[in-house]
């Protein structure tokens, strides 16, 4: 079994130790080569240690996890953020396909995050372009956090064999396929993402995207009309017809009405 070197960066010593124990018990492929309680100490660690993976606390005094990330050659590492609560930054993290763990850390979620991280380390070394995509995703994240954005122009989509960064304006609609999501682009290309439709609904701008059905979210910019003849349908500008659920139809009509007024 290949070993991956990791460090834990957290200002609370007891949480450092708890995470180290959980990693030791559940992730035998991970070797903890150091722990730091500040960004300054963490920078010293990565200067002197070979590190593949960083478990990084978001909220630390003096320098946050994002400040630390902006101060190092982040393209050299895979990052798993840790945080004690659902803060605004998690939306940006989710939009960029960077992994995170909520404290208290669940062992199953830890194993899943580590599995994805180690797979990404292997992918970066094997697939041309994977390294650049992950780096761009990290750069998007730091820029979004710095600007305080709550909605984003780009998201990172998790595919079966890697990641792809996509501009939101190019997404026509998203379609649920079991636990996967098929993303239909303006180029008529399709991306199959391993994220569920519900996960995308949480990060998409609600002023731009509307869930018309349990299995469909549309980009309202591509909407050309709707029909209530023999069922409820949204009609996109390429004549694609998508079912609208009965319970969402009135809200959908209200949104379409408000869009029409704003155009007028």
Secondary structure, DSSP 4 states (H G I P E B T S, - for coil): ---EEEEEE-S-HHHHHHHHHHHHHH-TTEEEEEEESSHHHHHHHHHHS--SEEEEES--SSS-HHHHHHTS-GGG-EEEEEESS--THHHHHHHTT-EEEESSPPHHHHHHHHHHHHHHHHHHHHSTTHHHHHHHHHHHHHHHHHHT-SS-SEEEEEETTEEEEEEGGGEEEEEEETTEEEEEETTS-EEEESS-HHHHHHHS-TTTEEEEETTEEEEGGGEEEEE-TTS-EEEETT--EEE--HHHHHHHHHHHHHHHHHH-
